[in-house]
Amino acid sequence: MKIPPVKGTRDFYPPDMARRNWIIDGWKKASWRNGFEEYDGPIFEYLTMYQIKSGQEIVEQLFSLEDRGGRQLAIRPEITPTLARMVNQQINSLPRPIKWFSVPRLCRAEKPQKGRLREFFQWNIDIIGENAGEADAEIIFTTLDYLRMVGLTGGDIRAKISSRKLLAAVLKDIGIPAEKLDALYVVLDKKPKLPAETFAALLAEQVPDAGQARKILDFMAFDSIERVMEIAGADENVLDAARDLQRVLAILDWMGVGEYCCFDPGIVRGLAYYTGMVFEVHDIAGGLRAICGGGRYDDLLRDFGGPAIPATGMGMGDCVLEILLQARGLLDKQVPQRRLEYFVTVVDRSLESDMYRITAAIRSRGHSANFSYKPGGLSKQLKEAAGQKAEKCVIIGEEFKEHKLVVKDMTTGQQETVSMEEFLNRLGSGQ
């Protein structure tokens, strides 16, 4: 009986693994060059960690278990709670700002659909200990730095940026009580995903006053910070939040990614823990869910038992990203092809021991090399070398009596005879 992979998971055959490694290597390169350090944590944590961050309803969205000691655990659906726990453990010894990144494998018990699987990889970058807009801008810049690096242009994607702080100030100015904000955020976050009539009905449940609902819709339709500031009047809370976001957008423009960015008050992010800037990156064509998203979460470390420390961050999964890159023709042409440098052959089985010695010598000097496990005639071995896309073939034949080898270029067909000593010297000293 053939057993298929679990629904919502993926098998990574070598070509798939090459794509995955290319994406992850790019995430790491962008992180390092923007000054982030890598961290990781366990693949499972106490279930209560995720309940603290996202509430009891999160239990239905993750894979939880009870271990032999009766402890309630969960396979990590995200890494931000792990980050908060780790930082809290060493908060007094970590230099600030803390700029960390991670590329964890995550699992969520969701219904698999396009761009969303039960198991995936996610790039996370976070800056902890800095409340200035510069940190928010750096998170967005690093995100765009990677996306720009892999070939996506301002015509392909848009970073839609808003502010939970600004939204809260506007809603309070409209007359929405503070205790109703969290429930309203969840509804407003659904606006881009729902038909207008369906959204209007949900909004009416939360905001029965038609005048207040209209003002909310008007605000979410604004396309510039300046327009928000015009209608804010004398409300200092609205003006203060608008100025903060205005600076973030200005910094991004100065850093050369302004063409990728826009103000969009329709970006809300449903989770309650966001406290300031929020953003999502979308493909302009609009056929996919968000490529990534994030924002400021100044209270999360305190919620996990630590001090109140400002923080901001972003998460990008590999699923939507891979679909977009494939659709734009930017994936396979950039993924490095398998590169086997040498294939070692023998013209006679009596030279087998030398084949093993030379293969080992090549590998010990830091180069890749293979040989045939069942060497037949030379033509058969050369065919095997071509099948493995070897760049060069080392042929051990009659010349080896004089400690010489024949090295054949598999692309041009040209070959040369070199001494064993010269050949090894060309390879270098290795690691």
C-alpha positions, -999 to +999 in steps of 0.1 A: +000+000+000+013+034-010+011+060+018+007+096+005+020+126+024-003+142+050-026+167+033-012+202+036+024+191+038+051+188+011+078+163+000+109+181-011+126+161-039+160+175-049+147+201-074+121+213-048+148+213-021+170+235-043+141+260-046+135+259-008+172+264-001+175+293-025+145+311-009+159+305+027+194+314+017+181+347+003+161+354+035+193+349+055+214+370+033+190+399+035+188+395+073+226+395+077+233+425+055+206+445+073+223+438+107+201+410+121+214+380+141+199+345+137+182+326+165+159+295+169+139+277+195+123+243+201+097+230+177+072+226+205+063+248+234+038+249+263+003+254+249-004+282+273+022+304+254+000+306+224-031+310+244-015+341+261-008+356+227-039+347+207-066+335+231-083+301+237-095+300+200-059+294+189-062+258+202-083+248+172-057+263+148-026+243+159-014+208+166-015+202+204-007+172+224-003+159+260+030+144+268+037+115+292+039+139+321+005+153+315+019+186+301-002+204+274+022+211+245+018+224+210+039+223+178+048+258+171+024+276+147+046+308+149+078+318+166+070+352+181+060+337+215+093+318+215+111+350+208+093+368+236+101+340+260+138+339+251+143+376+253+126+378+286+149+351+300+180+372+293+165+407+291+191+423+314+221+410+295+211+415+259+224+447+242+197+468+226+183+472+202+179+434+197+178+427+160+171+390+155+158+368+127+147+332+123+136+308+096+115+282+115+095+253+102+059+259+115+027+239+116-009+251+117-040+229+118-058+248+090-077+238+059-051+237+031-057+261+002-037+281-023-008+297-006-016+282+028-004+248+040-003+230+073+034+229+073+056+257+060+087+278+065+086+314+076+111+343+077+108+363+109+127+396+116+122+415+148+137+446+164+132+448+202+140+477+225+135+506+201+102+526+199+113+550+172+098+550+137+133+541+124+129+506+137+095+502+120+110+516+087+140+491+090+116+461+093+098+472+061+130+481+043+146+447+051+115+430+038+115+450+006+153+446+003+148+408+000+119+411-024+138+435-045+168+412-045+149+383-060+137+405-088+103+418-078+097+455-088+075+483-077+052+472-105+049+437-090+043+443-053+031+470-029+039+474+008+006+487+023+013+505+055-010+518+082-010+522+120-031+506+147-023+536+169-037+559+143-068+537+137-075+536+175-072+574+178-096+579+148-121+554+162-121+570+196-125+604+180-155+590+161-170+579+194-162+541+196-156+530+232-121+516+239-135+483+251-150+476+217-119+483+197-104+447+197-136+431+184-139+459+157-103+454+146-112+418+137-141+430+115-122+458+098-093+434+090-118+414+069-128+443+047-105+435+017-115+399+018-153+402+018-180+415-006-191+450+003-225+439+014-212+412+037-187+436+053-213+463+058-235+438+077-206+427+099-197+464+106-233+472+115-232+445+141-203+462+158-212+498+150-250+502+149-248+540+145-249+546+107-231+579+110-202+564+129-200+535+104-199+559+075-170+578+091-151+546+096-156+537+059-145+572+049-113+569+069-105+535+054-108+550+019-081+577+025-050+573+003-027+598+021-015+607+056-020+643+048-057+638+041-060+622+076-043+651+092-066+675+074-097+660+088-082+654+123-088+689+133-074+695+168-073+659+179-037+656+191-039+618+194-048+614+157-022+640+147+005+624+168-001+589+153-002+604+118+031+622+123+047+589+135+036+571+103+045+600+081+081+597+094+082+560+087+071+566+051+096+594+047+125+572+059+115+545+034+115+570+007+150+582+017+162+546+017+151+542-019+120+520-016+093+546-017+080+533-050+071+500-033+052+517-004+018+534+001-004+544+030-035+522+032-057+525+063-075+493+052-045+473+066-056+465+101-041+431+110-067+412+131-045+402+160-051+423+191-015+427+202-005+452+175+000+487+190+015+509+162+026+506+126+011+476+107+018+466+071+013+439+046+030+433+012+006+423-016+011+415-053-004+443-073-023+419-095-043+409-064-046+372-071-029+360-040-032+365-002-006+387+015+030+378+008+039+389+044+028+411+072+038+425+105+039+456+127+046+470+161+037+450+192+049+470+223+030+450+249+038+414+240+069+409+261+051+422+291+022+398+285+048+370+287+060+381+321+087+405+311+090+442+313+072+466+289+097+468+260+089+481+225+091+457+196+083+455+159+086+427+134+075+408+103+067+373+091+069+360+055+059+324+046+074+305+017+042+293+001+027+325-014+062+338-021+070+307-042+038+310-061+044+346-070+080+341-080+070+312-102+043+333-118+067+361-126+093+337-140+117+346-113+122+313-095+137+285-116+160+308-136+176+320-103+178+287-085+214+273-089+215+240-108+232+210-093+269+214-097+291+183-097+327+195-103+344+161-111+335+126-120+364+102-116+366+073-142+389+044-148+397+027-181+404-006-164+390-022-131+426-028-120+429+010-114+399+010-090+419+017-059+434+048-075+399+060-084+389+059-047+421+076-036+418+104-062+381+109-055+389+113-018+417+137-025+394+159-046+367+159-019+393+166+009+403+198-010+368+211-009+355+201-043+326+178-052+334+145-069+316+112-077+325+079-093+306+049-107+298+023-082+299-003-109+323+010-134+319-006-168+336+006-200+349+042-202+320+053-225+295+041-200+312+060-172+313+091-193+276+088-200+270+085-162+291+116-157+270+135-182+238+123-165+251+138-132+260+171-150+296+168-141+317+197-152+349+177-157+359+141-159+391+127-145+402+097-165+427+073-149+443+052-176+477+042-190+491+077-182+487+070-145+518+047-147+537+080-150+515+097-123+495+116-149+457+120-154+435+130-183+410+158-174+381+162-198+359+193-200+324+179-203+310+210-220+336+216-247+349+180-250+385+193-247+409+173-226+444+177-212+470+155-196+484+168-164+506+153-136+489+142-105+509+168-085+498+197-108+462+185-107+461+184-069+478+218-067+451+233-088+425+221-064+441+240-035+446+229+001+409+224+010+393+232+043 
